[in-house]
Amino acid sequence: MGINGRVGTLPGNTPITDIPPDYFPKGCGFWFKIPEGRDHGKKMFFRDSRHGKGAPKRTIVFVHGNPECSYIYRKIIQDVIDKAKKPFRIIAMDHIGFGLSDQASYEMVCMDHAENLLQLIRHLKPTNITLVIHDWGGPIGVGAFLREPGRVSNLVLNNTTIFPMPESGYTYRNYPIPWLPWSRFPLIMPNFIWGAFSSYAIYRTPTKPLNIIAGFVIQVAKYLFGILARNETPAQRIFREQFKTRLNARSSMRFVRQSAVWGHGNTYYEPSLGSRDTAPFYRFMQDNIKKLWGPKGRHIGARALLGRWDPLGKDEVIKQWTDNLPQLEGHVRLFNNVGHFIEEVKPREIAEAIIDVSKL
């Protein structure tokens, strides 16, 4: 049944039934039974693989955001494997309610996923980590690892932040459509089409607002008439199927609603838990990242690759990062015609940054 008391090879209750062969190498897919907290007993999927000749002295940890899962990193991982010249270890997990992990039982936010990730990391005990983060994977990954700061040697940023979203220019209250911003989509979206919408959102390209709406209408029509499943790629199917259940969809939608106050901290009502406050979680990161990982702390290596067609790719967000991690100066790559989900568009460039900063 299991490898040890906490890790096994049997999946839990993920809605995904057909796992693509490139999700994880044979013998490298595991499920961690969370020992403590609100998700006690749930199974969290993680890939743990070793590559190259000899014992790896470096570990790359990939932390995904929403509405994706660890499969978003598949192209980057393969490119790193193909090009790295030194041995390394890869760890990539699916948060509860995503991918191959157990389904959510409440509307989860970053502080919940960070707590689960921290338990996994303390169990696996990786060191000399290059932490790769995207989207909400930023506060999840940083929120977890700042409680184990000595494990991290490098940070690679892809369209993410842990800081209060600056009010100037694009925010998730006016992007990508001023009258229908990203943070409001869950208020008009039925649970049962959230997966189809999520898959569309990941793969949409920079375009005009009316084209975005038209593309989404076509996507939903294909889904409702059963056409979508016959034409989608394995990745599109994974990103859609993970939200087949109501609570997985609601948990993902909570993330999107939170984007209106990204990094500011807020109180909100969760149906099964009551009133919740995210402010202390964000305050901890904002108060400690420079102290622990900046030049007067561990002075970790830092790289950023950002799609500019996204609020997280604007200059004000970059300045927040460089103010706190000055070593990032000169190591920011910007892509003007790339949106939020940069992993699908620039995997080779992200892999090169990982290899460079990790000295692989």
Summary of the structure (lengths in Angstrom):
residues: 360
radius of gyration: 19.1
end to end distance: 35.6
largest distance: 58.1
contacts: 1242
relative contact order: 0.15
helix: 42%
strand: 17%
